[in-house]
Amino acid sequence: MSTVAWIGFCQSLFCAILMFTKKEKSLSDKILSGWLTLLAIEFMICGLDYEIYGHPLLSGSFLLFNPCLFLYISSLTRSQFTLRWIQILHLLPFAFFELNIYLIKQSFSLDTFFNPDNYFIFRLFFSISLFISWCVYIPLSLILVNRHRIYLKNEWSNIEENESLGWLLAFTVFYVVFCIFAILITSIAYFKHLNPLTPHIYNYTTLLLLVYIMSFYGLRQKVTLKKTSSVEEILTPYKKSTLNIETKQYIQQKIIEYFEKEKGYLNPDLNMNVLSVQLKIPKYQITEVLNTTIGMNFFQFVNYYRVEAVKKMLSNPQNKFSIEAIGYDCGFTSKSSFYTVFKNITGETPVSFRNKVST
């Protein structure tokens, strides 16, 4: 187990340095660098526990990971997010318990965890704080990522992979599963009297895997498109809509006319702001009509027209342009996004579609 701890220390510290020396680093990069540095310290403490005491002490790693995950996601998804001193309060529970664990030398022992000794109240308070941390930070992190992804599809017609934060959503879900299994393994080890170090080994081994994942994707993460309007404006459920049926039909007609007559979808920089200016209709009204009347978000609607234009060009036997050139000509900004969107809509790649229509 000590080997895992020292590997985690080296990996976390190395990636923290890489993040800190990254060119044109953003606030998110700085937060991730600090997060990895704290994880390196946590791994180092775990390794020293085995070297000094021969066994691990109680760990507050979850009290570190949960708020840091939330702060990192906040920095990627909220346009007005700034790192202020008051946000250090998120790490106070971790610092408090980590300090006191070493003052009282509280070992990680499932057999005596609930024994009514002098430190029972401390362990109980620790467990409650851990539970609250999970219940607060994890749901908030998932909500932020999900809202960001919904916002992008209601505002932008071209979304690159790093902007959609798909990896971060998958990472957070994986972390949730990890936490659930941590609770299950701890419960089983306690009630079935298994090796009391099993939960500790599982936690730090999986934590090392998480460090590898977030280091790999964090280094590739670029500045994301962040919301500039309120969440309520973008994510309104339209339960209190002020648009009547005639108004919705009028807006729908204006949208379709713009796409079919003026072919606005060919503009690779088309977004909701541009469309709102062109139609002289407020963004929130266009968003409502798209989502409730037409049944598509902005991203789906624009790219449906783009894919149809691509299909038309691919079906033309006299068209000798490459598939990538056709994609760019129809409004896509990258090969990867073009292929992904085309397959999601048609169920096949542009190459297979061209082969099918050319036979």
ChimeraX attribute file (.defattr): number of C-alpha atoms within 10 A of each C-alpha:
attribute: neighborCount
match mode: 1-to-1
recipient: residues
	/A:1	16
	/A:2	19
	/A:3	9
	/A:4	16
	/A:5	25
	/A:6	18
	/A:7	16
	/A:8	28
	/A:9	24
	/A:10	15
	/A:11	20
	/A:12	26
	/A:13	22
	/A:14	16
	/A:15	23
	/A:16	26
	/A:17	14
	/A:18	15
	/A:19	24
	/A:20	16
	/A:21	13
	/A:22	14
	/A:23	8
	/A:24	9
	/A:25	15
	/A:26	17
	/A:27	16
	/A:28	25
	/A:29	25
	/A:30	19
	/A:31	21
	/A:32	26
	/A:33	26
	/A:34	18
	/A:35	22
	/A:36	27
	/A:37	20
	/A:38	20
	/A:39	24
	/A:40	25
	/A:41	17
	/A:42	22
	/A:43	27
	/A:44	18
	/A:45	19
	/A:46	24
	/A:47	23
	/A:48	18
	/A:49	20
	/A:50	15
	/A:51	12
	/A:52	9
	/A:53	11
	/A:54	11
	/A:55	18
	/A:56	24
	/A:57	21
	/A:58	20
	/A:59	22
	/A:60	20
	/A:61	18
	/A:62	17
	/A:63	25
	/A:64	22
	/A:65	21
	/A:66	21
	/A:67	26
	/A:68	21
	/A:69	20
	/A:70	21
	/A:71	21
	/A:72	18
	/A:73	24
	/A:74	19
	/A:75	23
	/A:76	24
	/A:77	25
	/A:78	16
	/A:79	14
	/A:80	10
	/A:81	13
	/A:82	13
	/A:83	13
	/A:84	7
	/A:85	7
	/A:86	7
	/A:87	12
	/A:88	10
	/A:89	11
	/A:90	18
	/A:91	15
	/A:92	13
	/A:93	18
	/A:94	21
	/A:95	15
	/A:96	12
	/A:97	20
	/A:98	20
	/A:99	13
	/A:100	12
	/A:101	20
	/A:102	13
	/A:103	9
	/A:104	9
	/A:105	14
	/A:106	17
	/A:107	17
	/A:108	18
	/A:109	16
	/A:110	19
	/A:111	14
	/A:112	12
	/A:113	16
	/A:114	13
	/A:115	11
	/A:116	9
	/A:117	9
	/A:118	8
	/A:119	14
	/A:120	14
	/A:121	12
	/A:122	14
	/A:123	18
	/A:124	13
	/A:125	13
	/A:126	21
	/A:127	13
	/A:128	11
	/A:129	16
	/A:130	18
	/A:131	13
	/A:132	12
	/A:133	19
	/A:134	18
	/A:135	12
	/A:136	13
	/A:137	20
	/A:138	18
	/A:139	13
	/A:140	17
	/A:141	22
	/A:142	19
	/A:143	13
	/A:144	18
	/A:145	23
	/A:146	16
	/A:147	15
	/A:148	26
	/A:149	18
	/A:150	16
	/A:151	24
	/A:152	24
	/A:153	20
	/A:154	26
	/A:155	23
	/A:156	21
	/A:157	25
	/A:158	23
	/A:159	19
	/A:160	13
	/A:161	13
	/A:162	17
	/A:163	20
	/A:164	21
	/A:165	21
	/A:166	14
	/A:167	17
	/A:168	21
	/A:169	19
	/A:170	13
	/A:171	16
	/A:172	21
	/A:173	15
	/A:174	13
	/A:175	19
	/A:176	16
	/A:177	11
	/A:178	17
	/A:179	16
	/A:180	12
	/A:181	15
	/A:182	18
	/A:183	12
	/A:184	13
	/A:185	17
	/A:186	21
	/A:187	15
	/A:188	14
	/A:189	18
	/A:190	18
	/A:191	10
	/A:192	9
	/A:193	11
	/A:194	16
	/A:195	11
	/A:196	15
	/A:197	17
	/A:198	14
	/A:199	23
	/A:200	19
	/A:201	16
	/A:202	17
	/A:203	20
	/A:204	20
	/A:205	15
	/A:206	15
	/A:207	22
	/A:208	20
	/A:209	12
	/A:210	17
	/A:211	17
	/A:212	16
	/A:213	14
	/A:214	18
	/A:215	22
	/A:216	12
	/A:217	15
	/A:218	19
	/A:219	17
	/A:220	10
	/A:221	21
	/A:222	16
	/A:223	16
	/A:224	20
	/A:225	20
	/A:226	16
	/A:227	17
	/A:228	10
	/A:229	10
	/A:230	9
	/A:231	12
	/A:232	9
	/A:233	15
	/A:234	21
	/A:235	16
	/A:236	14
	/A:237	12
	/A:238	16
	/A:239	6
	/A:240	7
	/A:241	10
	/A:242	9
	/A:243	14
	/A:244	8
	/A:245	10
	/A:246	9
	/A:247	13
	/A:248	19
	/A:249	15
	/A:250	11
	/A:251	21
	/A:252	17
	/A:253	12
	/A:254	16
	/A:255	20
	/A:256	14
	/A:257	14
	/A:258	16
	/A:259	17
	/A:260	11
	/A:261	8
	/A:262	10
	/A:263	15
	/A:264	22
	/A:265	24
	/A:266	20
	/A:267	17
	/A:268	16
	/A:269	15
	/A:270	17
	/A:271	20
	/A:272	22
	/A:273	13
	/A:274	16
	/A:275	19
	/A:276	17
	/A:277	11
	/A:278	13
	/A:279	15
	/A:280	10
	/A:281	15
	/A:282	13
	/A:283	19
	/A:284	18
	/A:285	18
	/A:286	23
	/A:287	24
	/A:288	25
	/A:289	22
	/A:290	21
	/A:291	16
	/A:292	14
	/A:293	14
	/A:294	14
	/A:295	12
	/A:296	18
	/A:297	23
	/A:298	22
	/A:299	21
	/A:300	18
	/A:301	20
	/A:302	21
	/A:303	22
	/A:304	18
	/A:305	19
	/A:306	28
	/A:307	23
	/A:308	15
	/A:309	20
	/A:310	21
	/A:311	19
	/A:312	11
	/A:313	19
	/A:314	24
	/A:315	16
	/A:316	12
	/A:317	10
	/A:318	8
	/A:319	11
	/A:320	11
	/A:321	12
	/A:322	9
	/A:323	18
	/A:324	18
	/A:325	12
	/A:326	19
	/A:327	27
	/A:328	18
	/A:329	17
	/A:330	23
	/A:331	25
	/A:332	27
	/A:333	19
	/A:334	14
	/A:335	13
	/A:336	13
	/A:337	16
	/A:338	25
	/A:339	19
	/A:340	15
	/A:341	20
	/A:342	23
	/A:343	16
	/A:344	10
	/A:345	14
	/A:346	14
	/A:347	11
	/A:348	13
	/A:349	17
	/A:350	22
	/A:351	12
	/A:352	11
	/A:353	17
	/A:354	17
	/A:355	12
	/A:356	10
	/A:357	12
	/A:358	11
	/A:359	5
